[in-house]
Amino acid sequence: MQLGIYSFADRHPDPVTGEQLSVAEALANALERIRLADELGLGFYGLGEHHLPDYATSNPATVLAAAAPLTERITLSSAVTVLSTEDPVRVYQQFTTLDQLSRGRAELLAGRGSFTESFPLFGASLEDYDELYEEKLALLVRLNEENPITWSGKFRPPLENAEVYPRPYGDRLRISVGTGGNPESSVRAGLLGLPVVYAIIGGKPERFAPLVDLYRRAGEAGGHAPGDLEVTMSAIGLVARRSQDAKDAFHPYWLETMKYGARARGWAVPSRAEYDAWTENANSIFAGSPQEVAERLISVGRLVGADRYALQMDWAGVPHKLVMEAIELIGTEILPLVRAELG
């Protein structure tokens, strides 16, 4: 099982110090983290897309292109690209360019996104939320398989024997589908034979096991080989040498995100006691020591048959020093333990 990192390049004001990174500082930190993850042998690094003032990456492909010459082996991915408000032709060109720059290490993780700020920004209607994504994903898949391409749809001008360049470095660009737990998304990814990524930001990851099973059954029904149906799980948290240090350090940043969710979506702000229960033995939030987090990664990975596991640690601006130390521990201590158990 591969291990990797997901990040939003978050630059919220630090809830502990009140300081806020500039966009330039946040991007420089992102590149430093990607380079370290590559040096330590992690499998992939993904950057999310946001169009809000407290995030530094509105265009992940540009930042990942800057990381390409700094790295040698690591897969460079979006996490996610909000495909519903993108032109599939243009986003495909961005990531095939990244694929050429990195010599085959690009991944386009296509999703709907957990935020909707890109819809009014790019003139898309939330009333077309499902239809936009379905049509654009279908076109993206065809662009990866056909050149030239003839296509027509509802949300962009038709293509008539159109040639789209550059092509990927290899036969195909790696395209994955991101989902927060919608069963229809698991079925869609399985029928298309695309890798699936489960974005887990709360609750026990075991609850996603039925969705993984649904994905694999849909893939089989679609005529795809089991080896083509790759599953990536994800978790939020932080790794530190001492378990309690990780839990205490992550809490104020996690809490800030929960407060934002409470304001925006009407969540109840969780108590410290609830947080402590969720972090105990990395139950739902993977905050703890290397041994603790490794054991949790192994148990969930084995349960769902995960091919990859991603950790997201820089919520609400967790300090760069803590994130770098966590990446170091993932590469030097957690990765060997996971490989010993799961390969």
C-alpha positions, 0 to 999 in steps of 0.5 A: 500500500502506497502512502501519500499526502493531500493538502489544500495549501491552507493559509488561514490565520493561525488560531494560536498565533494569529499570523497568516502566511502570504500566498508566496510563503504558502506555495514555497512551503508546499514545494518544500513538502512535496520535495521532502515527500519525494526524497522519503519515498512517499508515493503521491502528493495531491494539492486541492483547488480552492478559489477563496482567500485563505487557500493558495492553490486555485490552479493545482496544475501550475504548482505541481508543474513547479514541483516536477523538476524538484522531484524524481519519483512521486506522483503529482496529483490534484486533490481535487480538480473541480471538474464541474466548473472546468473545461475538460479540454483545457484541464486535460491539456494542463495535466498532460503538460504536467505529465510530460514535464514529470515524465509520466507522474501526473494524476488528475483527481476529478471531483465535484469539490466540497466548496461551491465558490467556483460555480458563480466565478465561472458562470455555472449553475448549481441547478446543473450540479449533477449533470455538469459533472457527469457530462464533463467526466464522460468527455474527460474520459473520452479525451484520454482515449480518443484523438481526434475526437468528435463529441457534442453535449449540453455545456460546451461547444461540440468537437468535430474531429478535434485534435487535443495536444499534448498527449500524455507521456505514456498511453493514458493520463491517470484520471481518478474520481474523488468522492465524499461517500456518495454511492452513485459516485462509487458506481460511476467510477467502477463502471468507468474503470477509474481509480477512486479516492474516498475523501474522509474528513470525519467519522470512522473510515470503516464505514466506507467499506461497503462503498469500496465493495460497491465500487469493485462490484460495479467495476466487475459489472463494467468488465474491468479487471480487478487490478484496474480498480484502485482504491485510495483512502484518506484521513485527517490528522498529524504525526508527532514523536509522542502521541499526546503532542500530536493530538494537542498540536492538531486540536486548535487547527482542527477546531478552527475548521469545525467552527468554520463548518458550523458557521457555513453549514450549521454544524455543532462545534465538537467538544474537546472530549469528542475530539479526544475520543476521535483521536484515541488510537487514531480512531477517526482522526489520525493524530498520534505517534508513528506506531499508533497511526501506522497500526490504524493505517494497516488495519483500515487498509487491510479491511478495505483492500486499499491500494493507497492511503493519503494523510491531510495535515495542514488544516487551518494553517498547521505550522509548516515545521510541524507538517515537515516533521510529520512527513519525516516521521511518515517516511522514516517510521510509518512507511516501513511498518506499513510495507512490512505488513501490506507490501 
